[in-house]
Amino acid sequence: MTDELPKTHAATGAADREAAPGQPLLRIEGVAKTFGTFRAVDGVSLDIRAGEFFALLGPSGCGKTTLLRMLAGFEAPDEGRILLGDKDIAQALPHERPINMMFQNYALFPHLSVRDNIAFGLKRAGMARADIATRVAEMVALVKLEGLEKRKPDQLSGGQRQRVALARALARRPQLLLLDEPLAALDKKLRESTQGELMELQRRLGTTFIIVTHDQEEAMTMASRIGVMNAGKLAQVASPRELYEAPRSRWIAEFVGDVNVFDGETKLRDGHRLVIGTRDAGPLVVAEPREPVGAGKLAVAIRPEKVKLSRRGPVSEAGYETAINRLDGVIADVCYLGGSTTYKVKLETGGTVQASVANSARLDVDAYSVDQQIVAWFSPDDCVVLQS
């Protein structure tokens, strides 16, 4: 088997329609779904490019799985269109779409072997027996299950069952593969290694992947773009870096990763800087936001890893403007996490700030202890201003 696999899918009951150059492979336009009085998906519009690894991220009940099920054909939207290439597939049956879905519980047939589980969809599609054998062998090699073809699911580990489900989903070479929390049942070590394997597999095949997850780290590790959903709507669509460093709202800042948030109001403008008076941290100097912010209540967000700690205050460096945001306080809590240590600092102003410090030394010669006087400081450029 070569590393380059054909991009076309086998018989699926639907024409193989590639997106025109410059056009998205998948276009979701104003899609909505209501169950009784509950609006699970509320007017979602989204474009997904061919060959993209896209993540739908959000808390439980936000609508991400319902949206995925509408893409797969297990639910029909009440409003809107779902375009794959130039064809509206919103009302098409699941088997009529060049789309496959890998379920959270894998949905393997317990009475079938690994080989027969992978071959199941190919047989349903009417593929010739010799072609099925060839395709199954390709899939087994692709997901590294050689020698396990005759085993039943209950004879496999959780990671192996996950690979069988993935091979079955990819066997018909869909244009679009949907993954519903595919790594949730795996332990942390196996989940991390499987993330890398999925990314490599997606790059090799060039298939468009859409993964649904509530795990922020998983989404940021695997996806080239992330759509964050909240209450049935898309709150923001961005790259992992942009989502983390430039959240569009306070809700996103607090949902994605750890963050310190200080509520306040604009006091004055000084060139390209704002001075925002906060209740818990006093006046903070921040860089002028890219997008204008209105008058009234604002919030200043700062990630814990941007907060520096020192016993005497900021160290002066050439070309670096120090001591602009200096917060005096005392260490209230220490949490050692291996690669880093998180410190909670009780400020003299009454609030708290969290700092995450990399453990670069093997011994804790530079560590701070509870009740120790400390100075927390950060640059105006590390602050994000949000409408509160």
ROMI-56836 format. One record per residue (C-alpha): residue number from 1; x, y, z. Coordinates in pm, whole numbers, always signed. Layout:
N
{k: NUM&u: X&v: Y&w: Z}
...
***
This chain:
388
{k: 1&u: +0&v: +0&w: +0}
{k: 2&u: +130&v: +347&w: -84}
{k: 3&u: +100&v: +652&w: +141}
{k: 4&u: -106&v: +829&w: -123}
{k: 5&u: -458&v: +690&w: -124}
{k: 6&u: -718&v: +776&w: -388}
{k: 7&u: -935&v: +1070&w: -289}
{k: 8&u: -1251&v: +941&w: -455}
{k: 9&u: -1506&v: +742&w: -256}
{k: 10&u: -1667&v: +416&w: -353}
{k: 11&u: -2033&v: +379&w: -445}
{k: 12&u: -2232&v: +582&w: -193}
{k: 13&u: -2560&v: +654&w: -366}
{k: 14&u: -2456&v: +1017&w: -421}
{k: 15&u: -2253&v: +1187&w: -690}
{k: 16&u: -1897&v: +1277&w: -599}
{k: 17&u: -1909&v: +1654&w: -618}
{k: 18&u: -1586&v: +1839&w: -547}
{k: 19&u: -1596&v: +2204&w: -441}
{k: 20&u: -1499&v: +2455&w: -709}
{k: 21&u: -1158&v: +2624&w: -662}
{k: 22&u: -1183&v: +2887&w: -391}
{k: 23&u: -1520&v: +2755&w: -273}
{k: 24&u: -1579&v: +2574&w: +56}
{k: 25&u: -1643&v: +2200&w: +44}
{k: 26&u: -1923&v: +2237&w: +299}
{k: 27&u: -2147&v: +2539&w: +343}
{k: 28&u: -2397&v: +2561&w: +629}
{k: 29&u: -2648&v: +2843&w: +580}
{k: 30&u: -2882&v: +2957&w: +858}
{k: 31&u: -2940&v: +2605&w: +991}
{k: 32&u: -3178&v: +2569&w: +1288}
{k: 33&u: -3324&v: +2273&w: +1478}
{k: 34&u: -3592&v: +2280&w: +1747}
{k: 35&u: -3703&v: +2001&w: +1979}
{k: 36&u: -4037&v: +2101&w: +2129}
{k: 37&u: -3977&v: +2448&w: +2268}
{k: 38&u: -3598&v: +2402&w: +2289}
{k: 39&u: -3397&v: +2554&w: +2004}
{k: 40&u: -3092&v: +2328&w: +1996}
{k: 41&u: -2929&v: +2491&w: +1692}
{k: 42&u: -3012&v: +2853&w: +1626}
{k: 43&u: -2933&v: +2993&w: +1281}
{k: 44&u: -2579&v: +2857&w: +1236}
{k: 45&u: -2385&v: +2959&w: +924}
{k: 46&u: -2039&v: +2815&w: +859}
{k: 47&u: -1803&v: +2738&w: +571}
{k: 48&u: -1557&v: +2447&w: +590}
{k: 49&u: -1278&v: +2406&w: +338}
{k: 50&u: -1173&v: +2087&w: +164}
{k: 51&u: -895&v: +1906&w: +350}
{k: 52&u: -957&v: +2097&w: +671}
{k: 53&u: -948&v: +1953&w: +1023}
{k: 54&u: -1227&v: +2150&w: +1191}
{k: 55&u: -1345&v: +2126&w: +1554}
{k: 56&u: -1685&v: +2210&w: +1698}
{k: 57&u: -1617&v: +2297&w: +2061}
{k: 58&u: -1861&v: +2379&w: +2337}
{k: 59&u: -2015&v: +2273&w: +2668}
{k: 60&u: -2278&v: +2001&w: +2700}
{k: 61&u: -2611&v: +2107&w: +2552}
{k: 62&u: -2467&v: +2379&w: +2328}
{k: 63&u: -2593&v: +2216&w: +2005}
{k: 64&u: -2267&v: +2084&w: +1859}
{k: 65&u: -2375&v: +1718&w: +1842}
{k: 66&u: -2716&v: +1812&w: +1700}
{k: 67&u: -2539&v: +2008&w: +1425}
{k: 68&u: -2312&v: +1709&w: +1355}
{k: 69&u: -2613&v: +1477&w: +1333}
{k: 70&u: -2775&v: +1710&w: +1078}
{k: 71&u: -2458&v: +1695&w: +868}
{k: 72&u: -2470&v: +1314&w: +886}
{k: 73&u: -2840&v: +1301&w: +796}
{k: 74&u: -2968&v: +1159&w: +1126}
{k: 75&u: -3161&v: +1481&w: +1190}
{k: 76&u: -3324&v: +1713&w: +934}
{k: 77&u: -3293&v: +2089&w: +988}
{k: 78&u: -3611&v: +2290&w: +1041}
{k: 79&u: -3453&v: +2586&w: +865}
{k: 80&u: -3155&v: +2655&w: +641}
{k: 81&u: -2944&v: +2468&w: +387}
{k: 82&u: -2648&v: +2231&w: +401}
{k: 83&u: -2447&v: +2243&w: +79}
{k: 84&u: -2183&v: +1984&w: -2}
{k: 85&u: -2013&v: +2112&w: -315}
{k: 86&u: -2305&v: +2254&w: -513}
{k: 87&u: -2572&v: +2014&w: -383}
{k: 88&u: -2813&v: +2082&w: -97}
{k: 89&u: -2807&v: +1764&w: +114}
{k: 90&u: -3018&v: +1890&w: +406}
{k: 91&u: -3301&v: +1645&w: +333}
{k: 92&u: -3091&v: +1361&w: +190}
{k: 93&u: -3083&v: +1028&w: +373}
{k: 94&u: -2757&v: +928&w: +546}
{k: 95&u: -2665&v: +662&w: +288}
{k: 96&u: -2718&v: +913&w: +7}
{k: 97&u: -2439&v: +1139&w: +133}
{k: 98&u: -2063&v: +1095&w: +74}
{k: 99&u: -2025&v: +1146&w: +450}
{k: 100&u: -1942&v: +898&w: +724}
{k: 101&u: -1964&v: +937&w: +1100}
{k: 102&u: -1759&v: +781&w: +1375}
{k: 103&u: -1966&v: +754&w: +1692}
{k: 104&u: -1852&v: +817&w: +2048}
{k: 105&u: -1924&v: +456&w: +2152}
{k: 106&u: -1777&v: +326&w: +1821}
{k: 107&u: -2096&v: +122&w: +1747}
{k: 108&u: -1900&v: -188&w: +1643}
{k: 109&u: -2089&v: -510&w: +1576}
{k: 110&u: -1989&v: -744&w: +1861}
{k: 111&u: -2050&v: -1063&w: +1663}
{k: 112&u: -1832&v: -953&w: +1367}
{k: 113&u: -1455&v: -970&w: +1338}
{k: 114&u: -1233&v: -669&w: +1280}
{k: 115&u: -1226&v: -752&w: +909}
{k: 116&u: -1603&v: -786&w: +882}
{k: 117&u: -1671&v: -470&w: +1081}
{k: 118&u: -1454&v: -272&w: +840}
{k: 119&u: -1610&v: -442&w: +537}
{k: 120&u: -1971&v: -392&w: +650}
{k: 121&u: -2037&v: -62&w: +471}
{k: 122&u: -1856&v: -176&w: +158}
{k: 123&u: -2083&v: -481&w: +131}
{k: 124&u: -2390&v: -262&w: +179}
{k: 125&u: -2265&v: -41&w: -103}
{k: 126&u: -2241&v: -341&w: -338}
{k: 127&u: -1865&v: -340&w: -387}
{k: 128&u: -1715&v: -650&w: -551}
{k: 129&u: -1571&v: -910&w: -313}
{k: 130&u: -1214&v: -878&w: -445}
{k: 131&u: -1227&v: -498&w: -414}
{k: 132&u: -1360&v: -530&w: -58}
{k: 133&u: -1067&v: -754&w: +38}
{k: 134&u: -822&v: -505&w: -108}
{k: 135&u: -985&v: -207&w: +60}
{k: 136&u: -1005&v: -379&w: +400}
{k: 137&u: -637&v: -470&w: +379}
{k: 138&u: -558&v: -104&w: +303}
{k: 139&u: -760&v: +14&w: +601}
{k: 140&u: -608&v: -244&w: +839}
{k: 141&u: -259&v: -131&w: +739}
{k: 142&u: -359&v: +235&w: +761}
{k: 143&u: -469&v: +209&w: +1124}
{k: 144&u: -198&v: -44&w: +1217}
{k: 145&u: -419&v: -341&w: +1306}
{k: 146&u: -227&v: -609&w: +1114}
{k: 147&u: -264&v: -951&w: +1277}
{k: 148&u: -589&v: -860&w: +1454}
{k: 149&u: -827&v: -904&w: +1159}
{k: 150&u: -999&v: -1213&w: +1302}
{k: 151&u: -1055&v: -1079&w: +1653}
{k: 152&u: -1395&v: -970&w: +1784}
{k: 153&u: -1440&v: -627&w: +1949}
{k: 154&u: -1444&v: -774&w: +2301}
{k: 155&u: -1095&v: -913&w: +2235}
{k: 156&u: -953&v: -567&w: +2165}
{k: 157&u: -835&v: -281&w: +2384}
{k: 158&u: -1018&v: +52&w: +2385}
{k: 159&u: -760&v: +206&w: +2153}
{k: 160&u: -784&v: -86&w: +1911}
{k: 161&u: -1164&v: -65&w: +1901}
{k: 162&u: -1130&v: +304&w: +1826}
{k: 163&u: -905&v: +222&w: +1530}
{k: 164&u: -1151&v: -35&w: +1395}
{k: 165&u: -1430&v: +224&w: +1407}
{k: 166&u: -1207&v: +476&w: +1231}
{k: 167&u: -1111&v: +226&w: +960}
{k: 168&u: -1478&v: +137&w: +902}
{k: 169&u: -1568&v: +506&w: +873}
{k: 170&u: -1288&v: +570&w: +624}
{k: 171&u: -1332&v: +252&w: +419}
{k: 172&u: -1580&v: +410&w: +176}
{k: 173&u: -1351&v: +710&w: +133}
{k: 174&u: -1602&v: +976&w: +226}
{k: 175&u: -1555&v: +1338&w: +128}
{k: 176&u: -1631&v: +1433&w: +486}
{k: 177&u: -1565&v: +1238&w: +808}
{k: 178&u: -1758&v: +1334&w: +1122}
{k: 179&u: -1615&v: +1238&w: +1461}
{k: 180&u: -1838&v: +1261&w: +1769}
{k: 181&u: -1616&v: +1277&w: +2081}
{k: 182&u: -1406&v: +990&w: +1937}
{k: 183&u: -1139&v: +991&w: +2210}
{k: 184&u: -1358&v: +1041&w: +2516}
{k: 185&u: -1334&v: +677&w: +2631}
{k: 186&u: -952&v: +662&w: +2615}
{k: 187&u: -715&v: +728&w: +2903}
{k: 188&u: -502&v: +1044&w: +2895}
{k: 189&u: -183&v: +889&w: +2754}
{k: 190&u: -365&v: +693&w: +2485}
{k: 191&u: -581&v: +994&w: +2400}
{k: 192&u: -275&v: +1211&w: +2343}
{k: 193&u: -101&v: +955&w: +2121}
{k: 194&u: -423&v: +894&w: +1925}
{k: 195&u: -461&v: +1267&w: +1864}
{k: 196&u: -127&v: +1269&w: +1682}
{k: 197&u: -220&v: +960&w: +1481}
{k: 198&u: -552&v: +1113&w: +1374}
{k: 199&u: -379&v: +1433&w: +1264}
{k: 200&u: -121&v: +1241&w: +1062}
{k: 201&u: -391&v: +1020&w: +908}
{k: 202&u: -598&v: +1323&w: +809}
{k: 203&u: -294&v: +1486&w: +644}
{k: 204&u: -213&v: +1169&w: +450}
{k: 205&u: -567&v: +1113&w: +324}
{k: 206&u: -659&v: +1477&w: +262}
{k: 207&u: -1012&v: +1398&w: +386}
{k: 208&u: -1205&v: +1677&w: +555}
{k: 209&u: -1252&v: +1597&w: +925}
{k: 210&u: -1504&v: +1760&w: +1159}
{k: 211&u: -1464&v: +1665&w: +1523}
{k: 212&u: -1708&v: +1745&w: +1804}
{k: 213&u: -1555&v: +1778&w: +2149}
{k: 214&u: -1595&v: +1956&w: +2482}
{k: 215&u: -1221&v: +1918&w: +2550}
{k: 216&u: -1054&v: +2252&w: +2473}
{k: 217&u: -702&v: +2108&w: +2470}
{k: 218&u: -808&v: +1836&w: +2228}
{k: 219&u: -966&v: +2087&w: +1989}
{k: 220&u: -666&v: +2321&w: +2002}
{k: 221&u: -420&v: +2035&w: +1948}
{k: 222&u: -592&v: +1876&w: +1649}
{k: 223&u: -789&v: +2139&w: +1457}
{k: 224&u: -670&v: +2405&w: +1216}
{k: 225&u: -986&v: +2604&w: +1299}
{k: 226&u: -1233&v: +2586&w: +1585}
{k: 227&u: -1597&v: +2688&w: +1600}
{k: 228&u: -1706&v: +2755&w: +1959}
{k: 229&u: -2078&v: +2699&w: +2017}
{k: 230&u: -2289&v: +2834&w: +2301}
{k: 231&u: -2668&v: +2807&w: +2339}
{k: 232&u: -2714&v: +2685&w: +1981}
{k: 233&u: -2511&v: +2963&w: +1818}
{k: 234&u: -2156&v: +2997&w: +1690}
{k: 235&u: -1985&v: +3234&w: +1932}
{k: 236&u: -1655&v: +3252&w: +1740}
{k: 237&u: -1474&v: +3074&w: +1457}
{k: 238&u: -1097&v: +3112&w: +1458}
{k: 239&u: -761&v: +2938&w: +1463}
{k: 240&u: -657&v: +2794&w: +1799}
{k: 241&u: -405&v: +3074&w: +1857}
{k: 242&u: -651&v: +3351&w: +1772}
{k: 243&u: -921&v: +3191&w: +1986}
{k: 244&u: -689&v: +3177&w: +2286}
{k: 245&u: -507&v: +3508&w: +2242}
{k: 246&u: -791&v: +3720&w: +2101}
{k: 247&u: -1126&v: +3590&w: +2231}
{k: 248&u: -1424&v: +3781&w: +2100}
{k: 249&u: -1617&v: +3782&w: +2427}
{k: 250&u: -1575&v: +3732&w: +2798}
{k: 251&u: -1760&v: +3400&w: +2776}
{k: 252&u: -1507&v: +3263&w: +2523}
{k: 253&u: -1212&v: +3393&w: +2726}
{k: 254&u: -1340&v: +3212&w: +3034}
{k: 255&u: -1442&v: +2894&w: +2848}
{k: 256&u: -1116&v: +2843&w: +2655}
{k: 257&u: -831&v: +2788&w: +2899}
{k: 258&u: -761&v: +2960&w: +3231}
{k: 259&u: -784&v: +3338&w: +3255}
{k: 260&u: -783&v: +3624&w: +3502}
{k: 261&u: -1067&v: +3871&w: +3443}
{k: 262&u: -1095&v: +4212&w: +3610}
{k: 263&u: -1412&v: +4419&w: +3568}
{k: 264&u: -1375&v: +4793&w: +3526}
{k: 265&u: -1437&v: +5111&w: +3329}
{k: 266&u: -1221&v: +5324&w: +3098}
{k: 267&u: -1056&v: +5607&w: +3289}
{k: 268&u: -849&v: +5774&w: +3019}
{k: 269&u: -672&v: +5725&w: +2686}
{k: 270&u: -301&v: +5787&w: +2652}
{k: 271&u: -186&v: +5751&w: +2293}
{k: 272&u: -220&v: +5385&w: +2203}
{k: 273&u: -291&v: +5285&w: +2563}
{k: 274&u: -602&v: +5276&w: +2777}
{k: 275&u: -616&v: +5309&w: +3152}
{k: 276&u: -899&v: +5100&w: +3290}
{k: 277&u: -999&v: +5136&w: +3651}
{k: 278&u: -1079&v: +4796&w: +3801}
{k: 279&u: -1239&v: +4712&w: +4132}
{k: 280&u: -1012&v: +4420&w: +4223}
{k: 281&u: -675&v: +4520&w: +4074}
{k: 282&u: -680&v: +4902&w: +4068}
{k: 283&u: -595&v: +5092&w: +3747}
{k: 284&u: -456&v: +4875&w: +3466}
{k: 285&u: -279&v: +5000&w: +3155}
{k: 286&u: -373&v: +4805&w: +2842}
{k: 287&u: -294&v: +4828&w: +2473}
{k: 288&u: -560&v: +4991&w: +2256}
{k: 289&u: -785&v: +4708&w: +2128}
{k: 290&u: -789&v: +4635&w: +1754}
{k: 291&u: -1165&v: +4686&w: +1749}
{k: 292&u: -1307&v: +4996&w: +1920}
{k: 293&u: -1473&v: +4940&w: +2256}
{k: 294&u: -1766&v: +5148&w: +2373}
{k: 295&u: -1793&v: +5348&w: +2689}
{k: 296&u: -1916&v: +5190&w: +3007}
{k: 297&u: -1831&v: +4860&w: +3168}
{k: 298&u: -1534&v: +4666&w: +3032}
{k: 299&u: -1329&v: +4366&w: +3140}
{k: 300&u: -953&v: +4313&w: +3126}
{k: 301&u: -844&v: +3952&w: +3061}
{k: 302&u: -493&v: +3824&w: +3121}
{k: 303&u: -378&v: +3463&w: +3082}
{k: 304&u: -196&v: +3312&w: +3385}
{k: 305&u: +120&v: +3235&w: +3185}
{k: 306&u: +151&v: +3607&w: +3097}
{k: 307&u: +168&v: +3704&w: +3465}
{k: 308&u: +524&v: +3722&w: +3597}
{k: 309&u: +616&v: +3690&w: +3964}
{k: 310&u: +905&v: +3844&w: +4153}
{k: 311&u: +1002&v: +3909&w: +4513}
{k: 312&u: +1106&v: +4270&w: +4445}
{k: 313&u: +920&v: +4360&w: +4126}
{k: 314&u: +988&v: +4358&w: +3750}
{k: 315&u: +1344&v: +4326&w: +3628}
{k: 316&u: +1442&v: +4608&w: +3395}
{k: 317&u: +1532&v: +4494&w: +3044}
{k: 318&u: +1659&v: +4697&w: +2752}
{k: 319&u: +1372&v: +4825&w: +2542}
{k: 320&u: +1112&v: +4684&w: +2782}
{k: 321&u: +873&v: +4912&w: +2966}
{k: 322&u: +837&v: +4757&w: +3310}
{k: 323&u: +623&v: +4816&w: +3617}
{k: 324&u: +324&v: +4944&w: +3421}
{k: 325&u: +93&v: +4684&w: +3571}
{k: 326&u: +239&v: +4598&w: +3913}
{k: 327&u: +19&v: +4419&w: +4165}
{k: 328&u: +148&v: +4363&w: +4520}
{k: 329&u: +14&v: +4072&w: +4719}
{k: 330&u: +83&v: +3748&w: +4901}
{k: 331&u: +92&v: +3386&w: +4781}
{k: 332&u: -237&v: +3226&w: +4886}
{k: 333&u: -210&v: +2886&w: +4714}
{k: 334&u: +47&v: +2679&w: +4524}
{k: 335&u: -43&v: +2400&w: +4279}
{k: 336&u: +247&v: +2196&w: +4136}
{k: 337&u: +154&v: +2049&w: +3794}
{k: 338&u: +484&v: +1898&w: +3680}
{k: 339&u: +571&v: +2116&w: +3382}
{k: 340&u: +444&v: +2428&w: +3555}
{k: 341&u: +332&v: +2558&w: +3892}
{k: 342&u: +18&v: +2767&w: +3938}
{k: 343&u: +25&v: +3036&w: +4205}
{k: 344&u: -280&v: +3216&w: +4338}
{k: 345&u: -189&v: +3562&w: +4464}
{k: 346&u: -412&v: +3755&w: +4707}
{k: 347&u: -372&v: +4121&w: +4609}
{k: 348&u: -352&v: +4418&w: +4840}
{k: 349&u: -636&v: +4568&w: +4637}
{k: 350&u: -864&v: +4284&w: +4749}
{k: 351&u: -875&v: +4070&w: +4437}
{k: 352&u: -676&v: +3765&w: +4332}
{k: 353&u: -461&v: +3689&w: +4031}
{k: 354&u: -341&v: +3351&w: +3906}
{k: 355&u: +7&v: +3304&w: +3759}
{k: 356&u: +143&v: +2998&w: +3581}
{k: 357&u: +522&v: +2960&w: +3597}
{k: 358&u: +719&v: +2704&w: +3395}
{k: 359&u: +930&v: +2469&w: +3606}
{k: 360&u: +1254&v: +2514&w: +3412}
{k: 361&u: +1477&v: +2398&w: +3698}
{k: 362&u: +1473&v: +2042&w: +3827}
{k: 363&u: +1459&v: +2157&w: +4189}
{k: 364&u: +1227&v: +2420&w: +4327}
{k: 365&u: +1505&v: +2667&w: +4406}
{k: 366&u: +1303&v: +2952&w: +4257}
{k: 367&u: +960&v: +2844&w: +4386}
{k: 368&u: +744&v: +3069&w: +4601}
{k: 369&u: +566&v: +2956&w: +4914}
{k: 370&u: +231&v: +3027&w: +5078}
{k: 371&u: +214&v: +3356&w: +5275}
{k: 372&u: +520&v: +3494&w: +5093}
{k: 373&u: +504&v: +3860&w: +4986}
{k: 374&u: +517&v: +3882&w: +4607}
{k: 375&u: +484&v: +4119&w: +4313}
{k: 376&u: +275&v: +4010&w: +4013}
{k: 377&u: +328&v: +4209&w: +3694}
{k: 378&u: +244&v: +4200&w: +3324}
{k: 379&u: +270&v: +4406&w: +3009}
{k: 380&u: -13&v: +4616&w: +2860}
{k: 381&u: +28&v: +4417&w: +2536}
{k: 382&u: -59&v: +4094&w: +2719}
{k: 383&u: -402&v: +4226&w: +2821}
{k: 384&u: -722&v: +4170&w: +2624}
{k: 385&u: -1005&v: +4421&w: +2661}
{k: 386&u: -1357&v: +4276&w: +2642}
{k: 387&u: -1703&v: +4422&w: +2661}
{k: 388&u: -1832&v: +4313&w: +2999}
***
